[in-house]
Amino acid sequence: MAKRIFLFLSFFLMASMATQAHAGKGPKLAFENGGHDYGTVYVDEMPESTLQIKCLNTGDAPVIISNVRACCGTRVISWPREPILPGEEKTIAVELRLQPRPHRISRMVAVTYNHPESPTIYYRIVGEVVARN
């Protein structure tokens, strides 16, 4: 009985170590900020409509971005086509079409890359356009 418990615990320990060893390996893309919040914007003071999204490879293998998609009212201008090496930072440029009328800003940019377990990450853009009282 003690031998079975020892074997079970040994197997569990080795499986845990293998999982932890794999966790830090491979490509890992992260955004400088988790998203962009315009906050409250007045209709007569519309912000710059081009946004530079900084992304960083925090993994230990090159990141290869295969696709960048944006939702309605947002256009992807450019994204890195070459591999992003570990520790390297690159920029994704998007253009927002913000209407000069009161509305909520809620946009999403989806970046698909070569991560083996979660290949798509999202950059959220929020805010609110209001009329000046």
Backbone as a printed PyTorch tensor [residue, N CA C, xyz], in Angstrom:
tensor([[[  0.8190,  -1.1860,   0.0000],
         [  0.0000,   0.0000,   0.0000],
         [  0.8680,   1.2580,   0.0000]],

        [[  1.8950,   1.2650,   0.8280],
         [  2.7870,   2.4300,   0.9120],
         [  3.5100,   2.6300,  -0.4140]],

        [[  3.8240,   1.5240,  -1.0850],
         [  4.5020,   1.6150,  -2.3790],
         [  3.5900,   2.2770,  -3.4210]],

        [[  2.2930,   1.9350,  -3.4160],
         [  1.3420,   2.5460,  -4.3480],
         [  1.2030,   4.0410,  -4.0900]],

        [[  1.1170,   4.4160,  -2.8440],
         [  1.0130,   5.8360,  -2.5030],
         [  2.2640,   6.5710,  -2.9580]],

        [[  3.4290,   5.9690,  -2.7220],
         [  4.6830,   6.5790,  -3.1480],
         [  4.7230,   6.7360,  -4.6710]],

        [[  4.3130,   5.7050,  -5.4020],
         [  4.2950,   5.7870,  -6.8570],
         [  3.3110,   6.8460,  -7.3450]],

        [[  2.1280,   6.9030,  -6.7240],
         [  1.1350,   7.9120,  -7.0990],
         [  1.6810,   9.3140,  -6.8530]],

        [[  2.2590,   9.5650,  -5.6980],
         [  2.8090,  10.8820,  -5.3770],
         [  3.9750,  11.2350,  -6.3010]],

        [[  4.8040,  10.2530,  -6.6220],
         [  5.9200,  10.4970,  -7.5360],
         [  5.4120,  10.8860,  -8.9190]],

        [[  4.4030,  10.1510,  -9.4020],
         [  3.8190,  10.4620, -10.7030],
         [  3.2050,  11.8580, -10.6940]],

        [[  2.4550,  12.1970,  -9.6450],
         [  1.8240,  13.5110,  -9.5230],
         [  2.8730,  14.6220,  -9.5000]],

        [[  3.9580,  14.4250,  -8.7650],
         [  5.0340,  15.4140,  -8.6900],
         [  5.6990,  15.6090, -10.0460]],

        [[  5.9730,  14.5270, -10.7560],
         [  6.6070,  14.6450, -12.0790],
         [  5.6670,  15.3210, -13.0700]],

        [[  4.3780,  15.0190, -13.0210],
         [  3.4100,  15.6700, -13.9170],
         [  3.3210,  17.1570, -13.6140]],

        [[  3.3430,  17.5220, -12.3510],
         [  3.2990,  18.9380, -11.9740],
         [  4.5450,  19.6680, -12.4600]],

        [[  5.6940,  19.0510, -12.3210],
         [  6.9500,  19.6780, -12.7710],
         [  6.9410,  19.8450, -14.2850]],

        [[  6.4310,  18.8730, -15.0080],
         [  6.3760,  18.9630, -16.4740],
         [  5.4450,  20.0880, -16.9050]],

        [[  4.3240,  20.2430, -16.2150],
         [  3.3840,  21.3160, -16.5380],
         [  4.0100,  22.6750, -16.2690]],

        [[  4.6980,  22.8290, -15.1430],
         [  5.3500,  24.0900, -14.8090],
         [  6.4780,  24.3940, -15.7820]],

        [[  7.2110,  23.3960, -16.1980],
         [  8.3170,  23.6080, -17.1310],
         [  7.7960,  24.0890, -18.4760]],

        [[  6.6310,  23.5830, -18.8930],
         [  6.0560,  23.9790, -20.1790],
         [  5.4300,  25.3700, -20.1280]],

        [[  5.0060,  25.8140, -18.9250],
         [  4.2660,  27.0730, -18.7970],
         [  5.0590,  28.2860, -19.2750]],

        [[  6.3610,  28.3460, -19.0500],
         [  7.1340,  29.5230, -19.4240],
         [  7.7590,  29.4300, -20.8010]],

        [[  7.5550,  28.3690, -21.4990],
         [  8.2180,  28.1520, -22.7850],
         [  7.3270,  28.5750, -23.9430]],

        [[  7.9820,  28.8930, -25.0490],
         [  7.2460,  29.1960, -26.2590],
         [  6.9700,  30.6770, -26.4260]],

        [[  6.2530,  31.0190, -27.4920],
         [  5.9210,  32.4150, -27.7690],
         [  4.8070,  32.9030, -26.8410]],

        [[  4.9000,  34.1430, -26.4120],
         [  3.8640,  34.7290, -25.5540],
         [  3.7680,  36.2150, -25.8730]],

        [[  2.6370,  36.6240, -26.4080],
         [  2.4220,  38.0110, -26.8000],
         [  1.6170,  38.7240, -25.7210]],

        [[  2.0600,  39.9140, -25.3540],
         [  1.3510,  40.7210, -24.3580],
         [  1.2890,  42.1560, -24.8540]],

        [[  0.2230,  42.8480, -24.4920],
         [  0.0910,  44.2530, -24.8560],
         [  0.6850,  45.1210, -23.7630]],

        [[  1.2710,  46.2640, -24.1670],
         [  1.8430,  47.1800, -23.1870],
         [  0.7810,  47.5770, -22.1580]],

        [[ -0.3920,  47.8740, -22.6300],
         [ -1.5630,  48.1120, -21.7750],
         [ -2.5740,  47.0510, -22.1650]],

        [[ -3.3860,  46.6260, -21.2310],
         [ -4.3850,  45.6120, -21.5490],
         [ -5.4030,  46.0750, -22.5760]],

        [[ -5.5190,  47.3720, -22.7530],
         [ -6.4570,  47.9610, -23.6930],
         [ -6.2900,  49.4730, -23.6560]],

        [[ -7.1930,  50.1640, -24.3240],
         [ -7.1250,  51.6290, -24.3550],
         [ -8.4690,  52.1920, -23.9300]],

        [[ -8.4380,  53.0940, -22.9540],
         [ -9.6620,  53.7310, -22.4690],
         [ -9.5900,  55.2130, -22.8140]],

        [[-10.4390,  55.6540, -23.7210],
         [-10.5090,  57.0690, -24.0780],
         [-11.1490,  57.8840, -22.9540]],

        [[-11.8580,  57.2280, -22.0570],
         [-12.5750,  57.9440, -21.0140],
         [-13.7500,  58.6890, -21.6240]],

        [[-14.0690,  59.8590, -21.0670],
         [-15.1470,  60.6840, -21.6010],
         [-14.5640,  61.6880, -22.5870]],

        [[-15.1080,  61.6990, -23.7870],
         [-14.6560,  62.5840, -24.8570],
         [-15.8380,  63.4560, -25.2670]],

        [[-15.5820,  64.7460, -25.4330],
         [-16.6490,  65.6410, -25.8850],
         [-16.7180,  65.6470, -27.4050]],

        [[-17.9300,  65.7810, -27.9170],
         [-18.1650,  65.7520, -29.3610],
         [-17.3020,  66.7820, -30.0830]],

        [[-17.1170,  67.9560, -29.4710],
         [-16.3330,  69.0090, -30.1250],
         [-14.8270,  68.8730, -29.9110]],

        [[-14.3830,  67.8180, -29.2280],
         [-12.9560,  67.5680, -28.9970],
         [-12.6230,  66.1070, -29.3210]],

        [[-12.9540,  65.6720, -30.5030],
         [-12.7290,  64.2720, -30.8800],
         [-11.2370,  63.9610, -30.8820]],

        [[-10.8480,  62.8030, -30.3330],
         [ -9.4340,  62.4440, -30.2620],
         [ -8.8800,  61.9710, -31.6140]],

        [[ -7.5690,  61.8360, -31.6600],
         [ -6.8770,  61.2580, -32.8200],
         [ -7.4860,  59.8920, -33.0860]],

        [[ -7.7420,  59.6110, -34.3390],
         [ -8.4210,  58.3550, -34.6540],
         [ -7.4620,  57.2060, -34.9490]],

        [[ -6.1590,  57.4570, -34.9790],
         [ -5.1790,  56.3880, -35.1850],
         [ -4.5900,  55.9970, -33.8330]],

        [[ -4.5530,  54.7070, -33.5720],
         [ -4.0580,  54.2000, -32.3000],
         [ -2.9040,  53.2420, -32.5700]],

        [[ -1.8030,  53.4490, -31.8650],
         [ -0.6310,  52.5720, -31.9670],
         [ -0.6620,  51.6080, -30.7820]],

        [[ -0.8670,  50.3230, -31.0480],
         [ -0.9390,  49.3080, -30.0010],
         [  0.4330,  48.6460, -29.8820]],

        [[  1.0910,  48.8460, -28.7510],
         [  2.4130,  48.2450, -28.5380],
         [  2.2410,  46.8460, -27.9750]],

        [[  2.9200,  45.8860, -28.6120],
         [  2.8780,  44.5070, -28.1350],
         [  4.3060,  43.9990, -27.9390]],

        [[  4.4640,  43.1350, -26.9600],
         [  5.7760,  42.6540, -26.5450],
         [  5.7720,  41.1310, -26.4830]],

        [[  6.8560,  40.5200, -26.9590],
         [  7.0180,  39.0740, -26.8290],
         [  7.6460,  38.8030, -25.4690]],

        [[  6.8540,  38.2800, -24.5270],
         [  7.3460,  37.9710, -23.1830],
         [  7.7470,  36.5000, -23.0490]],

        [[  7.6730,  35.7560, -24.1290],
         [  8.0370,  34.3380, -24.1110],
         [  9.5050,  34.1380, -24.4340]],

        [[  9.8650,  32.8830, -24.7220],
         [ 11.2560,  32.5690, -25.0420],
         [ 11.4030,  31.9860, -26.4510]],

        [[ 10.3980,  32.2100, -27.2960],
         [ 10.4530,  31.7920, -28.6990],
         [  9.8420,  32.9110, -29.5390]],

        [[ 10.1900,  33.0060, -30.8160],
         [  9.6360,  34.0720, -31.6580],
         [  8.1080,  33.9840, -31.7890]],

        [[  7.4720,  35.1580, -31.7520],
         [  6.0360,  35.2670, -31.9810],
         [  5.8320,  35.5470, -33.4630]],

        [[  4.9350,  34.7940, -34.0830],
         [  4.5900,  35.0190, -35.4840],
         [  3.1050,  35.3360, -35.5410]],

        [[  2.7820,  36.5870, -35.8480],
         [  1.3860,  37.0010, -35.9370],
         [  0.8610,  36.5780, -37.3100]],

        [[ -0.2300,  35.8250, -37.3000],
         [ -0.7820,  35.3450, -38.5660],
         [ -1.9720,  36.1810, -39.0330]],

        [[ -2.6310,  36.8810, -38.0980],
         [ -3.7890,  37.6780, -38.4860],
         [ -4.1130,  38.7000, -37.4090]],

        [[ -4.5990,  39.8630, -37.8360],
         [ -5.1170,  40.8770, -36.9260],
         [ -6.4520,  41.3260, -37.4960]],

        [[ -7.5040,  41.1990, -36.6940],
         [ -8.8500,  41.5880, -37.1170],
         [ -9.3730,  42.6530, -36.1680]],

        [[-10.1960,  43.5270, -36.6940],
         [-10.8230,  44.5480, -35.8700],
         [-12.3210,  44.5350, -36.1240]],

        [[-13.0770,  44.9080, -35.1120],
         [-14.5290,  44.9060, -35.2670],
         [-14.9910,  46.1610, -36.0030]],

        [[-16.2760,  46.2710, -36.1610],
         [-16.8970,  47.3550, -36.9250],
         [-16.3950,  48.7330, -36.4890]],

        [[-16.1820,  49.5900, -37.4610],
         [-15.7310,  50.9360, -37.1790],
         [-14.2530,  51.0570, -36.8660]],

        [[-13.5190,  49.9730, -37.0180],
         [-12.0780,  49.9720, -36.7530],
         [-11.3870,  49.2680, -37.9120]],

        [[-10.3020,  49.8720, -38.3780],
         [ -9.5740,  49.3020, -39.5090],
         [ -8.1260,  49.0680, -39.1050]],

        [[ -7.6070,  47.8900, -39.4040],
         [ -6.2000,  47.5870, -39.1300],
         [ -5.3730,  48.2130, -40.2450]],

        [[ -4.4710,  49.1100, -39.8890],
         [ -3.6200,  49.7800, -40.8660],
         [ -2.3720,  48.9440, -41.1410]],

        [[ -1.7080,  48.5100, -40.0710],
         [ -0.4900,  47.7010, -40.2420],
         [ -0.2560,  46.8510, -39.0000]],

        [[  0.4610,  45.7580, -39.2120],
         [  0.8770,  44.8820, -38.1260],
         [  2.1720,  44.1940, -38.5340]],

        [[  2.9860,  43.7640, -37.5760],
         [  4.2900,  43.1720, -37.9000],
         [  4.1490,  41.8540, -38.6550]],

        [[  4.7740,  41.7870, -39.7990],
         [  4.7490,  40.5600, -40.6110],
         [  5.9500,  39.6670, -40.3150]],

        [[  7.0170,  40.2510, -39.7560],
         [  8.2090,  39.4790, -39.4280],
         [  8.0930,  38.9630, -37.9920]],

        [[  8.8160,  37.8870, -37.6560],
         [  8.7510,  37.3550, -36.2850],
         [  9.1840,  38.4000, -35.2550]],

        [[  8.5240,  38.3710, -34.1160],
         [  8.8820,  39.2340, -32.9910],
         [  9.7170,  38.3780, -32.0420]],

        [[ 10.9730,  38.7180, -31.8910],
         [ 11.8910,  37.9270, -31.0730],
         [ 11.5980,  38.1230, -29.5840]],

        [[ 12.0260,  37.1780, -28.7380],
         [ 11.8010,  37.3190, -27.2960],
         [ 12.3570,  38.6530, -26.7770]],

        [[ 11.5410,  39.3600, -26.0070],
         [ 11.9360,  40.6490, -25.4520],
         [ 11.7390,  41.8210, -26.3940]],

        [[ 11.3720,  41.5520, -27.6240],
         [ 11.2210,  42.6060, -28.6320],
         [  9.7940,  43.1700, -28.6070]],

        [[  9.6910,  44.4790, -28.9240],
         [  8.4030,  45.1590, -28.9610],
         [  8.1130,  45.6270, -30.3790]],

        [[  6.8810,  45.4680, -30.8050],
         [  6.4290,  45.9250, -32.1260],
         [  5.1030,  46.6640, -31.9570]],

        [[  4.6280,  47.2590, -33.0540],
         [  3.4170,  48.0640, -32.9990],
         [  2.3960,  47.6090, -34.0300]],

        [[  1.1430,  47.5780, -33.6040],
         [  0.0050,  47.3400, -34.4870],
         [ -0.7230,  48.6760, -34.5850]],

        [[ -0.9700,  49.1440, -35.7970],
         [ -1.6580,  50.4220, -35.9920],
         [ -3.0910,  50.1710, -36.4370]],

        [[ -4.0220,  50.8260, -35.7570],
         [ -5.4350,  50.7300, -36.1190],
         [ -6.0210,  52.1350, -36.2250]],

        [[ -7.0520,  52.2320, -37.0450],
         [ -7.7480,  53.5010, -37.2160],
         [ -9.1980,  53.3150, -36.7880]],

        [[ -9.6670,  54.2090, -35.9340],
         [-11.0520,  54.1610, -35.4590],
         [-11.8530,  55.2350, -36.1670]],

        [[-13.0280,  54.8660, -36.6060],
         [-13.9520,  55.8510, -37.1700],
         [-14.9220,  56.2300, -36.0550]],

        [[-14.6050,  57.3430, -35.3870],
         [-15.4420,  57.8080, -34.2860],
         [-16.3990,  58.8660, -34.8110]],

        [[-17.6730,  58.6520, -34.5970],
         [-18.6980,  59.5750, -35.0610],
         [-18.7970,  60.7620, -34.1070]],

        [[-18.9360,  61.9740, -34.6330],
         [-19.0500,  63.1520, -33.7660],
         [-20.4780,  63.3120, -33.2320]],

        [[-20.9210,  62.3370, -32.4980],
         [-22.2370,  62.3370, -31.8760],
         [-22.1210,  61.5120, -30.5980]],

        [[-22.9970,  61.7220, -29.6270],
         [-22.9180,  60.9390, -28.3880],
         [-23.0770,  59.4350, -28.6580]],

        [[-22.1390,  58.6530, -28.1480],
         [-22.2160,  57.1920, -28.2360],
         [-21.1190,  56.5800, -27.3580]],

        [[-21.2680,  55.2930, -27.1060],
         [-20.2400,  54.5470, -26.3590],
         [-19.2330,  53.9870, -27.3410]],

        [[-17.9760,  54.0310, -26.9640],
         [-16.9160,  53.4200, -27.7700],
         [-16.6500,  52.0400, -27.1680]],

        [[-16.8190,  51.0130, -27.9630],
         [-16.5540,  49.6520, -27.5260],
         [-16.0720,  48.8620, -28.7350]],

        [[-14.7610,  48.7620, -28.8560],
         [-14.1530,  48.0870, -30.0130],
         [-13.2170,  46.9850, -29.5160]],

        [[-12.9440,  46.0470, -30.4030],
         [-12.0640,  44.9350, -30.0770],
         [-11.1260,  44.6720, -31.2440]],

        [[ -9.8540,  44.4490, -30.9270],
         [ -8.8670,  44.0450, -31.9240],
         [ -8.3940,  42.6520, -31.5240]],

        [[ -8.5270,  41.6870, -32.4330],
         [ -8.1350,  40.3000, -32.1730],
         [ -6.8300,  40.0010, -32.8990]],

        [[ -5.8530,  39.5150, -32.1530],
         [ -4.5400,  39.1860, -32.7190],
         [ -4.3410,  37.6840, -32.6010]],

        [[ -4.1460,  37.0350, -33.7420],
         [ -3.9150,  35.5910, -33.7780],
         [ -2.4380,  35.3470, -34.0510]],

        [[ -1.8220,  34.5070, -33.2150],
         [ -0.3840,  34.2220, -33.3630],
         [ -0.1080,  32.7700, -33.0120]],

        [[  1.1440,  32.3900, -32.9980],
         [  1.5440,  30.9890, -32.9030],
         [  1.6370,  30.4380, -31.4780]],

        [[  0.8010,  30.8800, -30.5660],
         [  0.7670,  30.2960, -29.2240],
         [  0.0540,  28.9540, -29.3110]],

        [[  0.6200,  27.8900, -28.7460],
         [  0.0250,  26.5580, -28.9230],
         [ -1.2990,  26.3430, -28.2080]],

        [[ -1.5640,  27.0540, -27.0950],
         [ -2.7820,  26.7980, -26.3320],
         [ -3.8490,  27.8720, -26.4950]],

        [[ -3.4660,  29.1400, -26.5380],
         [ -4.4450,  30.2200, -26.7380],
         [ -3.9140,  31.1620, -27.8060]],

        [[ -4.1840,  30.8380, -29.0550],
         [ -3.5850,  31.5690, -30.1720],
         [ -4.1770,  32.9430, -30.4720]],

        [[ -5.2670,  33.3320, -29.8220],
         [ -5.8600,  34.6450, -30.0810],
         [ -5.9540,  35.4300, -28.7850]],

        [[ -5.4430,  36.6850, -28.8280],
         [ -5.5900,  37.5790, -27.6890],
         [ -6.3300,  38.8250, -28.1670]],

        [[ -6.9440,  39.5260, -27.2330],
         [ -7.8110,  40.6470, -27.5790],
         [ -7.3390,  41.9350, -26.9140]],

        [[ -7.4380,  43.0210, -27.6760],
         [ -7.1370,  44.3640, -27.1880],
         [ -8.4430,  45.1330, -27.2350]],

        [[ -8.8820,  45.6270, -26.0940],
         [-10.1810,  46.3010, -26.0010],
         [-10.0000,  47.8130, -25.9910]],

        [[-10.8420,  48.5040, -26.7410],
         [-10.8390,  49.9590, -26.8320],
         [-12.2090,  50.4410, -26.3600]],

        [[-12.2410,  51.2750, -25.3140],
         [-13.4970,  51.7350, -24.7430],
         [-13.4760,  53.2470, -24.5240]],

        [[-14.6200,  53.7930, -24.2670],
         [-14.7690,  55.2120, -23.9550],
         [-16.2020,  55.6320, -24.2060]],

        [[-16.4340,  56.9360, -24.0650],
         [-17.7730,  57.4460, -24.3070],
         [-17.6660,  58.8470, -24.8760]],

        [[-18.3890,  59.0780, -25.9730],
         [-18.4640,  60.3940, -26.5840],
         [-19.7520,  61.0450, -26.0960]],

        [[-19.6300,  62.2580, -25.5240],
         [-20.8010,  62.9460, -24.9710],
         [-20.8880,  64.3660, -25.5120]],

        [[-22.0800,  64.9130, -25.4780],
         [-22.2920,  66.3240, -25.8690],
         [-21.9460,  67.2030, -24.6790]],

        [[-21.3740,  68.3390, -24.9500],
         [-21.0190,  69.2810, -23.8920],
         [-22.3060,  69.9860, -23.4310]],

        [[-22.4930,  70.0700, -22.1330],
         [-23.7110,  70.7080, -21.5810],
         [-23.6150,  72.2090, -21.6110]]])
